[in-house]
Every structure is written in structure tokens, then in C-alpha cells.
Amino acid sequence: MLKDPSLAGQGRTKVEFAGQRMPVLGLIREDFALRRPLAGVRIAACLHVTAETANLCRTLIAGGAQVALCASNPLSTKDDIAAAIHIDYGAEVYAIHGCDRDTFYQQVAGVLSRPPTIVVDDGADLTATIHRERTELLGTIVGGTEVTSTGVQRLHSMAREGVLRYPMVPLNDALTKHLFDNRYGTGQNTIDGILRAAHVLLAGSVLVVAGYGWCGRGVARRASGMGARVLVVEVDPIKALEAVMDGYQVLPMREAAKLGDIFVTVTGNRDVITVEHMAEMKPGAILCNSGHFDVEIDVAGLKARAIESRVVRPDAVEYTLPGGNTVVLLADGRLVGQSAAEAHPPEVMDLSFATQALLVEYLLTHGRDLRPGVHPVPRAIDDRVAGEKLRSMGIQPEELTTAQLAYLGSWQTGT
């Protein structure tokens, strides 16, 4: 299910260019091509269809896997990349940019048209669909991985309710993912999306970040570095305290709404910005979301209450509320960095997708021995990926001496 297969040529160029900046994944691809550890394995994947994802697909296919891919967000799909993944690399691809919700779930159904061995998910839509509607597939699934924070929350909910039927390893919990991808990738692409969609000057503006997890930290740091005054809205007292210690003012949304020029939600929760908040905002306040699902801003309520709307830029719509106030919504409340910009750059996705590829092999080897539930990423995989990344950058970290190792492993030496 592609928009235009003839776009594969231009997509191929982008995939190859991104691949040049993903050296660790390239090393794993070479190793997989020699060993073929995924031979005969069918992988059902729901991911952002980008050049970086294409390089992950290339790696899994090099290892012998059959890959079926659908989009995890309609607006993040790049149609030329989707065509290249199918035409050049042989994956089944079900992804069209800008499709409606019904078509989105038709694409999910397409990926699940044949029983998978491994599930690679981003947002847990595949996992939830399998457990709700396609339980006949459970017998073939060895395990799965989950890319994003929101999806991991859903997995833990399923595990608490006792309904998760196979082992899942959350890639998002890997140190090589959330410490880098979430902070540096989301931080950069969120700002990139705001600048492209709104063409706004950050210096001197008041930017409100709702959510101070790793993604929120990244957004706050980059906005502050470009001259914005950053306010933080956070419900977790530990994270709120950390934001204060990092130099940011922490306020509830009802107060921040009156002060902000730009608002970014990155919480993984719904109704973070309501129409009532919007009514209190400065005229022309800019709203965007960098969380996985489009529920953090009450877009439906805004559209229902607005008395007028107009497209002011390709990814920006201005809404007029009954009291006359106006707000500008970017990317229809979907992931602004994925929808209005270029998503994560290859250098950071090299870490995440190298870890992802190794987790797929890990699940094939150990998945049958793991109980259904959410399992941690093995530290050895994190260390391998980080070490290879440092080597690719020409950096040699320090090594412990024999005496230092013995000291760290002993309890005998005291004050």
C-alpha cells in the first residue's frame, strides 16, 4: 500500500545518504549478512517511515528476515522512502503520508496479514491490535520490542492487567535510546518542526514545555540555547524539582497559559492543553505536540469550539475562539518534529536502531525462555552499541586496570 512506487529512486538516495551516517548499524548489517541469524523470521514492524527506518529494514533483511512495515504516524511517513523500502529492499510496506485513521488501521491489518515471529512496535498499536483483535497470531510470536515512552506505558498497563501474552523488551528503556534519542533527537527535531511550521523567532520568546522527561529536557535545553525563556509544566515532583535545579521556572498550566508564546506538549498523556487553557493564552499563541499520540492538546475540542479557522502556513492553522482569541496549531497536534520536520537525524538513530537490531536477535535466541511481560534491555547490548559508536567517532574511552577492577569487586578495603 504505497502512494507512488515510482518515487523509489529519490527515496533510495536519501536512504543511502542517511546510511553513511549510521556506522554502527552498518557494522551490524555486515555481520548479519554473513551470519544470517534472522533467516526464516517474519518481522511485523510499525515505525515512522523515514530514511533511518529504511536502514533498519535493510539490516533486518540482510540478516535473512522477511519484513512487513506500516507507519506509526500518518504524517511522519515519507512516501519516497516507503517506495524505496519496498522496491529496493523487498519489504512489504503499508504506508501513505497523510492517510486517515481508517486507512491507518488498514495498514496495520496489512502488516498482520501473515503471522509474525517478532513484533517491532512504536506506540504499541501493533501489540494492542494483536491482543484485541488478532489473538490467533499469538502462537507464532516469540516476542517484541517497543520504541517509544507512550508505547512502554501501554505495555506496562497490559502487563499489570495480566493480558500481555508474550515477552516485550522496551527499546525506549535502553540507555542508548532514551538518554540520546529522546533528549538529543526529540529536542532537535521539535525545535526544527516549530521553526519550519511557524517561522518564529525563539530568541526572546516564552516557550512552555509540558513534561520534563528526557524528551522535555531536550526541548527545554535547545530552546533555552536559542534564547527562549523556558517555563516547565510537570506533575511529577522529582522531575519538577529537577527542572527547577536546571534553572527553569515551574508552573501549573493554568498559570503558564497566560505567559507563553509557544507551547510544546511532551508528556504521553491526554488533555494537557485544553480549550479553557487556550482561552487564557496570548493572541496568536503557538501550540504543538511532540508526544507520540495526538491527544495531548485537545484538538477535537478546539475544532468544535472555534468560530473560524484558516491555514496560515503549510503546517500551521490559526483558530479563532468565541471570545475572539486566536491560537495557531502546528501539524494538527501530531508529532511536530516528525510531521513538520525531518524526524531524528541519522546519527542519533544509529544508536537506537543498532540496539533495535540486536534486540531482535536477542529475542530470537532467548524469547522462548522469557515469560510474558516487560523485560529489561540487556546491559551488554547497550555497552556494545555505545562502544561501537565511540569507535566510529575516533574516541577511545579509558579502561580499568587489573588493580582497579579488583578494588571495585572487593569489600575488604575500607577507610
C-alpha positions as CSV (number, residue, x, y, z in Angstrom):
1,M,0.0,0.0,0.0
2,L,2.1,2.8,-1.4
3,K,1.3,6.3,-2.7
4,D,3.6,6.0,-5.7
5,P,6.2,3.3,-6.3
6,S,7.9,5.4,-8.9
7,L,9.3,7.6,-6.0
8,A,11.7,4.8,-5.1
9,G,14.6,6.4,-6.9
10,Q,14.6,9.6,-4.9
11,G,13.9,7.7,-1.7
12,R,16.9,5.5,-2.4
13,T,19.3,8.5,-2.5
14,K,18.0,9.7,0.9
15,V,18.3,6.2,2.4
16,E,21.9,5.8,1.2
17,F,22.8,9.3,2.5
18,A,21.4,8.6,5.9
19,G,23.1,5.2,6.0
20,Q,26.5,6.9,5.6
21,R,25.9,8.5,9.0
22,M,24.8,5.3,10.7
23,P,28.1,3.4,11.0
24,V,27.2,1.1,14.0
25,L,24.0,-0.1,12.2
26,G,26.2,-0.6,9.1
27,L,28.6,-2.9,11.1
28,I,25.7,-4.9,12.4
29,R,24.3,-5.2,8.8
30,E,27.6,-6.6,7.6
31,D,27.6,-9.1,10.4
32,F,24.0,-10.1,9.9
33,A,24.7,-10.5,6.1
34,L,27.5,-13.0,6.9
35,R,25.7,-15.0,9.7
36,R,22.0,-14.7,8.6
37,P,20.7,-15.0,12.2
38,L,17.2,-14.0,11.1
39,A,16.7,-16.5,8.3
40,G,13.1,-17.5,8.0
41,V,11.9,-14.9,10.6
42,R,8.9,-12.7,9.8
43,I,9.0,-9.3,11.4
44,A,5.9,-7.1,11.7
45,A,7.0,-3.5,12.3
46,C,5.1,-0.3,13.0
47,L,7.5,2.6,12.8
48,H,8.0,6.1,11.4
49,V,8.7,5.5,7.7
50,T,11.9,7.6,7.4
51,A,15.3,7.1,5.8
52,E,16.7,5.9,9.2
53,T,13.9,3.3,9.5
54,A,14.8,2.2,6.0
55,N,18.3,1.4,7.1
56,L,17.0,-0.7,10.0
57,C,14.8,-2.6,7.5
58,R,17.9,-3.1,5.3
59,T,19.7,-4.6,8.3
60,L,17.0,-7.0,9.3
61,I,16.6,-8.1,5.7
62,A,20.3,-8.6,5.4
63,G,20.0,-10.9,8.3
64,G,17.5,-13.1,6.5
65,A,14.2,-11.7,7.8
66,Q,11.0,-11.0,5.9
67,V,9.9,-7.5,7.0
68,A,6.4,-6.1,6.8
69,L,6.3,-2.4,7.7
70,C,3.4,0.0,8.4
71,A,3.6,3.6,9.6
72,S,3.3,4.5,13.3
73,N,2.1,8.0,12.4
74,P,0.4,9.1,9.2
75,L,2.1,12.5,9.0
76,S,5.7,11.1,9.6
77,T,5.6,8.8,6.5
78,K,7.9,9.8,3.7
79,D,6.3,8.4,0.5
80,D,9.5,8.2,-1.4
81,I,11.2,6.3,1.4
82,A,8.2,3.9,1.7
83,A,8.6,3.2,-2.0
84,A,12.4,2.6,-1.7
85,I,11.9,0.2,1.2
86,H,9.5,-1.9,-0.9
87,I,11.1,-1.7,-4.3
88,D,14.8,-1.7,-3.4
89,Y,14.9,-3.8,-0.3
90,G,12.0,-6.1,-0.7
91,A,10.0,-5.3,2.4
92,E,6.2,-5.3,2.4
93,V,5.2,-1.7,3.1
94,Y,1.8,-0.3,4.0
95,A,2.3,3.4,4.5
96,I,0.9,6.5,2.8
97,H,1.6,10.0,4.1
98,G,-1.4,11.9,5.5
99,C,-3.8,8.9,5.4
100,D,-7.0,9.0,7.6
101,R,-7.5,6.9,10.7
102,D,-9.4,4.1,8.9
103,T,-6.6,3.7,6.3
104,F,-4.0,3.8,9.1
105,Y,-5.6,0.7,10.7
106,Q,-6.0,-1.0,7.3
107,Q,-2.2,-0.6,7.0
108,V,-1.8,-2.2,10.5
109,A,-4.0,-5.1,9.3
110,G,-1.9,-5.5,6.2
111,V,1.3,-6.0,8.3
112,L,-0.6,-8.6,10.3
113,S,-1.9,-10.4,7.2
114,R,0.6,-13.2,7.8
115,P,1.7,-14.4,11.3
116,P,4.8,-12.6,12.6
117,T,7.6,-14.1,14.6
118,I,8.8,-10.8,16.1
119,V,6.8,-7.5,16.6
120,V,8.7,-4.2,16.3
121,D,6.4,-1.6,17.6
122,D,6.3,2.2,18.1
123,G,3.4,3.3,20.2
124,A,2.1,-0.3,20.8
125,D,-0.6,-0.1,18.1
126,L,0.5,-3.5,16.6
127,T,0.7,-5.1,20.1
128,A,-2.7,-3.8,21.2
129,T,-4.3,-4.8,17.9
130,I,-2.9,-8.3,18.2
131,H,-4.2,-8.7,21.7
132,R,-7.6,-7.2,21.0
133,E,-8.4,-8.4,17.5
134,R,-5.9,-10.9,16.2
135,T,-5.3,-13.3,19.1
136,E,-4.9,-16.2,16.6
137,L,-1.5,-14.8,15.8
138,L,-0.2,-15.1,19.4
139,G,1.0,-18.7,18.9
140,T,3.7,-17.7,16.4
141,I,5.1,-14.6,18.2
142,V,8.3,-15.1,20.1
143,G,8.4,-11.6,21.4
144,G,8.6,-7.9,20.6
145,T,10.2,-4.6,21.1
146,E,8.7,-1.1,21.7
147,V,10.3,2.1,20.7
148,T,8.6,5.0,22.5
149,S,7.7,6.1,26.0
150,T,4.0,6.1,25.4
151,G,4.1,2.6,24.0
152,V,6.0,1.4,27.0
153,Q,3.3,2.8,29.3
154,R,0.7,0.8,27.4
155,L,2.8,-2.3,27.7
156,H,3.1,-1.9,31.5
157,S,-0.7,-1.4,31.6
158,M,-1.2,-4.6,29.7
159,A,1.2,-6.5,32.0
160,R,-0.5,-5.1,35.1
161,E,-3.8,-6.4,33.8
162,G,-2.3,-9.8,33.0
163,V,-3.2,-9.6,29.3
164,L,0.2,-9.3,27.7
165,R,0.8,-12.7,26.2
166,Y,4.4,-12.6,25.0
167,P,7.7,-11.0,26.2
168,M,8.4,-7.4,25.2
169,V,11.7,-5.6,25.6
170,P,11.2,-1.8,25.6
171,L,13.9,-0.3,23.3
172,N,12.9,3.0,24.9
173,D,14.4,1.9,28.2
174,A,17.8,1.3,26.6
175,L,20.4,3.8,27.8
176,T,21.5,4.2,24.2
177,K,17.9,5.2,23.3
178,H,16.3,7.4,25.9
179,L,19.5,9.2,27.0
180,F,20.3,10.1,23.4
181,D,17.4,9.6,21.0
182,N,14.8,11.2,23.4
183,R,17.0,14.0,24.6
184,Y,19.0,15.0,21.5
185,G,16.8,13.7,18.7
186,T,13.5,14.9,20.0
187,G,15.0,18.1,21.4
188,Q,16.4,19.0,18.0
189,N,13.6,17.9,15.7
190,T,10.9,19.5,17.9
191,I,12.6,22.9,17.5
192,D,13.2,22.2,13.8
193,G,9.5,21.4,13.4
194,I,8.4,24.6,15.2
195,L,10.8,26.8,13.1
196,R,9.7,25.2,9.8
197,A,6.0,25.3,10.5
198,A,5.7,28.7,12.3
199,H,8.8,30.6,11.1
200,V,9.0,32.1,14.5
201,L,12.0,33.7,16.4
202,L,12.8,31.7,19.5
203,A,15.1,34.4,21.0
204,G,13.1,36.5,23.4
205,S,10.0,34.3,23.3
206,V,8.5,32.4,26.2
207,L,8.4,28.7,25.5
208,V,6.4,26.4,27.7
209,V,7.4,22.7,27.8
210,A,4.8,20.4,29.3
211,G,6.6,17.3,30.5
212,Y,10.2,17.1,31.8
213,G,11.1,13.6,30.9
214,W,14.1,13.0,28.7
215,C,12.3,14.4,25.7
216,G,11.2,17.5,27.6
217,R,14.7,18.1,28.9
218,G,16.0,18.0,25.3
219,V,13.4,20.5,24.1
220,A,14.0,22.8,27.0
221,R,17.7,22.8,26.6
222,R,17.6,23.6,22.9
223,A,15.0,26.3,23.2
224,S,17.0,27.9,26.0
225,G,20.1,27.7,23.9
226,M,18.4,29.6,21.2
227,G,17.4,32.4,23.5
228,A,13.9,31.4,24.6
229,R,12.8,31.9,28.2
230,V,11.6,28.3,29.1
231,L,8.8,27.5,31.6
232,V,8.1,23.9,32.6
233,V,4.8,22.3,33.5
234,E,5.3,19.0,35.3
235,V,3.2,16.7,37.5
236,D,6.0,14.5,38.9
237,P,7.6,16.2,41.9
238,I,11.0,14.7,41.2
239,K,11.1,15.9,37.6
240,A,9.6,19.3,38.6
241,L,12.4,19.7,41.2
242,E,15.0,18.7,38.6
243,A,13.6,21.4,36.2
244,V,14.0,24.0,39.0
245,M,17.5,22.8,39.7
246,D,18.2,23.1,35.9
247,G,17.2,26.8,36.1
248,Y,13.7,26.7,34.7
249,Q,10.6,28.2,36.3
250,V,7.9,25.5,37.0
251,L,4.2,26.5,36.9
252,P,0.9,24.8,36.5
253,M,-0.6,25.0,33.0
254,R,-3.3,27.4,34.1
255,E,-0.6,30.0,35.0
256,A,1.8,29.1,32.2
257,A,-1.0,29.5,29.7
258,K,-1.1,33.3,30.3
259,L,2.6,33.7,29.8
260,G,3.7,31.5,26.9
261,D,4.2,32.4,23.3
262,I,4.9,28.8,22.2
263,F,3.7,25.7,23.9
264,V,5.1,22.2,23.5
265,T,3.5,19.1,25.0
266,V,5.7,16.0,25.5
267,T,4.0,14.1,28.4
268,G,2.5,10.9,27.0
269,N,-0.9,11.9,28.5
270,R,-4.1,13.5,27.2
271,D,-5.7,16.9,27.7
272,V,-2.5,18.6,28.8
273,I,-3.7,21.8,27.0
274,T,-7.4,22.2,27.0
275,V,-9.6,24.8,25.2
276,E,-10.0,26.5,28.6
277,H,-6.2,27.0,28.7
278,M,-6.3,28.3,25.1
279,A,-8.8,30.9,26.0
280,E,-6.3,32.4,28.5
281,M,-3.4,32.5,26.1
282,K,-1.9,35.5,24.4
283,P,-3.4,36.2,20.9
284,G,-1.6,34.1,18.3
285,A,0.0,31.7,20.8
286,I,1.6,28.7,19.0
287,L,0.6,25.2,20.1
288,C,2.4,22.0,19.2
289,N,2.8,18.4,20.4
290,S,5.9,16.2,20.5
291,G,4.3,13.2,22.2
292,H,3.5,10.1,20.3
293,F,-0.3,10.4,20.2
294,D,-2.3,13.4,19.1
295,V,-4.3,13.7,22.4
296,E,-2.1,15.9,24.5
297,I,-3.7,19.0,23.0
298,D,-7.5,19.0,22.9
299,V,-7.6,19.3,19.1
300,A,-11.1,18.0,18.8
301,G,-12.4,20.5,21.4
302,L,-10.5,23.3,19.7
303,K,-12.1,22.5,16.3
304,A,-15.5,22.1,17.8
305,R,-15.4,25.4,19.7
306,A,-13.6,27.6,17.1
307,I,-15.7,30.0,15.2
308,E,-13.2,30.4,12.4
309,S,-10.0,28.7,11.1
310,R,-7.5,29.4,8.3
311,V,-4.3,27.9,7.1
312,V,-1.6,30.4,7.7
313,R,1.4,28.1,6.6
314,P,1.5,24.6,5.3
315,D,1.7,23.0,8.8
316,A,0.0,25.8,10.7
317,V,-3.7,26.5,11.2
318,E,-5.0,29.6,13.1
319,Y,-8.2,29.1,15.1
320,T,-10.4,31.9,16.4
321,L,-12.2,31.1,19.7
322,P,-15.6,32.5,20.6
323,G,-14.1,35.3,22.8
324,G,-12.0,36.4,19.8
325,N,-8.7,34.9,21.0
326,T,-6.6,33.2,18.3
327,V,-4.2,30.2,18.6
328,V,-2.0,28.6,16.0
329,L,-1.9,24.8,16.0
330,L,1.1,23.1,14.3
331,A,0.9,19.7,12.5
332,D,-2.7,19.2,13.6
333,G,-1.5,18.3,17.1
334,R,0.6,15.4,15.9
335,L,4.4,14.9,16.4
336,V,5.7,18.2,15.2
337,G,9.2,17.1,14.7
338,Q,8.1,14.1,12.7
339,S,5.3,15.8,10.8
340,A,6.7,19.3,10.0
341,A,10.4,18.5,10.0
342,E,12.7,15.5,9.2
343,A,12.4,13.5,12.4
344,H,15.5,12.3,14.2
345,P,18.8,12.7,12.4
346,P,20.7,9.5,11.3
347,E,23.5,10.0,13.9
348,V,21.2,9.5,16.8
349,M,19.0,6.8,15.2
350,D,22.2,4.9,14.6
351,L,22.3,4.2,18.3
352,S,18.5,3.4,18.6
353,F,18.3,1.2,15.6
354,A,21.6,-0.6,16.2
355,T,20.2,-1.5,19.6
356,Q,16.9,-2.4,18.0
357,A,18.5,-4.9,15.5
358,L,20.5,-6.6,18.3
359,L,17.3,-6.8,20.4
360,V,15.5,-8.7,17.6
361,E,18.4,-11.2,17.5
362,Y,18.3,-11.4,21.3
363,L,14.6,-12.2,21.3
364,L,15.0,-14.9,18.7
365,T,17.7,-16.5,20.9
366,H,16.1,-16.0,24.4
367,G,12.4,-15.1,23.8
368,R,11.1,-18.7,24.3
369,D,12.8,-18.6,27.8
370,L,11.2,-15.3,28.8
371,R,7.8,-15.2,30.5
372,P,5.1,-12.8,29.0
373,G,5.7,-9.4,30.4
374,V,8.1,-6.4,30.0
375,H,11.8,-7.3,30.3
376,P,14.8,-5.0,30.6
377,V,17.3,-4.4,27.7
378,P,20.5,-6.4,28.4
379,R,23.2,-4.1,29.5
380,A,25.7,-5.9,27.3
381,I,23.7,-4.7,24.2
382,D,23.8,-1.1,25.4
383,D,27.5,-1.3,26.1
384,R,28.3,-2.9,22.7
385,V,26.4,-0.2,20.8
386,A,27.9,2.7,22.8
387,G,31.4,1.3,22.4
388,E,31.0,0.9,18.6
389,K,29.6,4.4,18.4
390,L,32.6,5.8,20.2
391,R,35.0,3.9,18.0
392,S,33.2,5.2,14.9
393,M,33.8,8.7,16.2
394,G,37.5,8.0,16.8
395,I,37.1,8.2,20.6
396,Q,38.9,5.8,22.9
397,P,37.4,5.7,26.5
398,E,39.6,4.9,29.5
399,E,39.9,1.3,30.6
400,L,40.1,0.0,34.1
401,T,43.4,-1.6,35.3
402,T,43.5,-5.0,36.9
403,A,44.0,-3.4,40.3
404,Q,41.1,-1.1,39.7
405,L,38.8,-4.0,38.8
406,A,39.9,-5.9,41.9
407,Y,39.3,-2.9,44.1
408,L,35.8,-2.3,42.7
409,G,35.0,-6.0,43.3
410,S,36.3,-6.2,46.8
411,W,34.7,-5.3,50.1
412,Q,37.9,-5.7,52.2
413,T,39.5,-2.3,51.7
414,G,38.0,0.4,54.0
415,T,38.8,3.9,55.2
